Amino acid sequence: MPHMNGIEFASRARSLCPTMARVIVTAHDEVREVREALASGLVDGIIAKPWKREELLKGVVGYLERHGI
């Protein structure tokens, strides 16, 4: 994204719609800021690139089940 990173985007998204799921898709899943965003609750999940279709679906289904959707 040209004007902000994924963590900044997730923060703005949370302020606009706090109940919306926020997942970061990143090639840098070990970056400290990404892990801190997950630990603090800013994002609900991290998907590391490249991902396998099955892993992506498992993550989405898991989120939906945890939230009773």
Residue pairs with C-beta under 8 A, 6 or more apart in sequence:
1 9
4 12
6 24
6 25
6 26
6 34
7 24
7 33
7 34
7 37
7 42
7 43
10 22
10 24
10 37
10 42
10 43
11 42
13 20
13 22
14 20
14 22
14 42
21 44
21 45
21 63
21 67
22 42
22 43
22 44
23 43
23 44
23 45
23 46
23 47
23 59
23 63
24 34
24 37
24 38
24 43
24 45
24 46
24 47
25 47
25 49
25 51
26 34
26 46
26 47
26 48
26 49
27 48
27 49
28 34
29 46
29 48
34 43
34 46
35 46
37 43
38 45
38 46
44 63
45 59
45 63
47 55
47 56
47 59
63 69
